[in-house]
Amino acid sequence: MTYISGFLLAVPTENKAAYKKMAEEAWPIFKSYGCLSMRENWGNSVPDGTVTSFPMAVKKEENETVVFSWMEWPDQETCERGFAAMMEDPRMKDMPKNMPFDGMRMMWGGFEELVRFD
């Protein structure tokens, strides 16, 4: 089964185009290190919660949108090796110096695929 890197963040709504452009520029780099697919999902029905929620998790502000994304890798080893290599890749230095979101409120993690239905 594949390995998933998942991400949750809040992006200023006005930065949607910049975020999309950043993702489009990053995809060839991730792919070159073995990433099988990448999904960037712009929230359009992400309710506030009273105890917990996606907006609460990223401390979403009024002018922001929740983004939920994931990358599919063949296995954990490929993912970890890919991310380590990307830190040294000169193409990553061309990525925006000022990210179109607050990286301090971004969360991520790695996940083993448990079941899959296609």
C-alpha positions in Angstrom: 0.0 0.0 0.0 1.1 3.6 -0.6 2.2 6.2 1.9 0.5 9.6 2.3 2.0 12.9 3.4 -0.9 15.1 4.6 -1.1 18.8 5.1 -3.6 21.2 6.6 -3.2 25.0 6.5 -4.9 28.4 6.2 -4.2 30.5 3.2 -5.3 34.1 2.8 -8.2 33.9 0.4 -6.6 36.7 -1.8 -3.6 34.4 -2.2 -5.5 31.6 -3.9 -3.8 32.1 -7.3 -0.3 32.5 -5.7 -0.9 29.3 -3.8 -2.0 27.4 -6.9 1.0 28.7 -8.8 3.3 27.5 -6.0 1.8 24.1 -6.1 2.0 23.8 -9.8 5.7 24.8 -9.7 6.4 22.3 -6.8 4.8 19.3 -8.5 7.6 18.5 -11.0 10.1 18.6 -8.1 8.0 16.2 -6.0 7.4 14.0 -8.9 11.1 13.8 -9.7 11.7 12.4 -6.2 9.1 9.6 -6.6 5.8 11.3 -5.6 3.0 9.5 -7.4 0.3 12.2 -7.1 -0.5 15.4 -5.3 -3.8 16.9 -4.3 -4.4 20.5 -3.3 -7.9 21.1 -2.1 -9.3 24.6 -1.5 -12.0 24.6 1.2 -15.5 25.7 0.2 -17.6 23.9 2.9 -15.4 23.8 6.0 -17.6 24.6 9.0 -16.4 26.2 12.2 -16.6 23.9 15.2 -17.4 24.3 18.9 -14.9 21.8 20.2 -12.6 21.1 17.2 -12.6 21.7 13.5 -10.3 22.3 10.6 -10.6 26.1 10.9 -9.8 25.8 14.7 -6.8 23.5 14.0 -5.1 26.1 11.7 -6.3 29.1 13.7 -8.1 30.3 10.5 -8.7 34.1 10.4 -11.7 35.7 8.8 -9.9 36.4 5.5 -8.5 32.9 5.1 -9.5 29.6 3.5 -8.6 26.2 4.8 -6.5 24.1 2.4 -6.3 20.3 2.8 -3.8 18.5 0.7 -1.9 15.3 0.4 0.8 13.6 -1.6 0.8 9.9 -2.5 4.2 8.1 -2.4 5.0 4.5 -3.2 6.3 4.0 0.4 7.5 5.8 3.5 11.2 5.4 2.5 10.7 7.1 -0.8 8.8 9.9 0.9 11.4 10.5 3.5 14.3 10.3 1.1 12.5 12.6 -1.3 11.8 15.3 1.3 15.4 15.1 2.5 16.8 15.5 -1.0 14.5 18.4 -1.8 16.0 20.4 1.0 19.3 20.4 -1.0 17.7 20.7 -4.4 18.5 24.1 -6.1 15.0 24.2 -7.6 13.5 24.6 -4.2 15.5 27.8 -3.8 13.4 29.2 -6.6 10.2 28.6 -4.7 8.6 31.8 -3.3 10.7 33.4 -0.6 7.5 34.7 0.9 5.1 31.8 1.0 1.5 32.7 0.3 0.5 31.4 3.8 1.7 31.4 7.4 3.8 28.2 7.7 3.7 28.4 11.5 0.1 27.3 11.4 0.6 24.5 8.9 0.4 21.0 10.1 1.5 17.8 8.4 2.1 14.2 9.0 2.8 10.9 7.3 0.2 8.1 7.1 0.2 4.5 6.2 -2.7 3.6 3.9 -5.1 1.4 5.8 -7.7 0.7 3.2 -8.4 2.1 -0.3 -11.5 2.2 -2.4 -11.2 3.4 -5.9 
